[in-house]
Structures are given as structure tokens and as C-alpha cells.
Amino acid sequence: MTIEELKGLPTVVSVSIAAKALGIGRNKAYELLNAGTFPVEVLQLGNSTKVPTMALWRVLGLLPDAA
């Protein structure tokens, strides 16, 4: 995923999109989620898991850490 593609993401994305941005597969992403070691904060919305784009950008070094 390019920086331009990352900048164009909506406010929250699916785990699959976050996995693509992180350069890992969907199965690996869910494995990490289930182990509690996914490197980005996630939102549990009922049966759905979403990843806040700002948190994803921060992990990827596109935003400074919050003070």
C-alpha cells in the first residue's frame, strides 16, 4: 500500500485493510488479534472489529505519538 493510498483511507478500516497496510496477511492479522498482540488498537463493534486509521498511521510512523 502506498502512502497516498494510506492517506486516502476512511476514518476506520477493516482488519483486512489494516493487514494490507502492515504488510501481513489477513489470517496472520486475525491470529495476532486473537493472541492480543495486534500492533494497532482496534474497536470492537458488536461482531465487527475495526481499526482506527489514525492509530494505523501512528504505528506506521505517519503521525507523531500523542503527547
C-alpha positions in Angstrom: 0.0 0.0 0.0 1.4 3.4 -1.0 1.5 6.5 1.3 -1.1 8.1 -1.0 -3.4 5.0 -0.6 -2.9 5.2 3.2 -3.8 8.9 3.3 -7.0 8.2 1.4 -8.3 5.6 3.9 -11.6 6.3 5.7 -11.8 7.0 9.4 -11.9 3.3 10.3 -10.9 0.3 8.2 -11.4 -3.4 8.3 -8.8 -5.7 9.8 -8.1 -6.9 6.2 -7.3 -3.4 5.0 -5.1 -2.8 8.1 -3.3 -6.1 7.5 -2.6 -5.0 3.9 -1.2 -1.6 5.2 1.0 -3.5 7.7 2.3 -5.9 5.0 0.8 -9.0 6.6 -1.9 -11.4 5.5 -5.5 -11.4 6.8 -5.0 -14.8 8.6 -1.9 -13.5 10.4 -3.8 -10.3 11.4 -6.6 -12.3 13.0 -4.1 -14.7 14.6 -2.4 -11.6 16.2 -5.8 -10.2 17.2 -6.8 -13.4 18.9 -3.5 -13.5 20.7 -3.9 -9.9 21.9 -0.8 -8.8 20.0 -2.1 -6.9 17.0 0.1 -3.9 16.8 -2.7 -1.4 16.3 -5.6 -0.5 18.6 -8.9 -1.9 17.5 -12.6 -1.2 18.1 -15.0 -4.0 18.8 -18.4 -3.0 17.4 -20.6 -6.0 18.1 -19.3 -8.8 16.0 -17.2 -6.5 13.9 -13.6 -5.4 14.5 -12.5 -2.1 13.0 -9.1 -0.4 13.1 -9.0 3.4 13.5 -7.0 4.9 10.6 -5.2 7.4 12.8 -3.9 4.6 15.1 -2.8 2.7 12.0 -1.0 5.8 10.6 0.7 6.3 14.0 2.0 2.7 14.1 3.3 3.2 10.5 5.1 6.4 11.5 2.9 8.7 9.5 1.8 10.6 12.7 3.8 11.6 15.8 3.0 9.9 19.0 0.3 11.6 21.1 1.7 13.8 23.8 
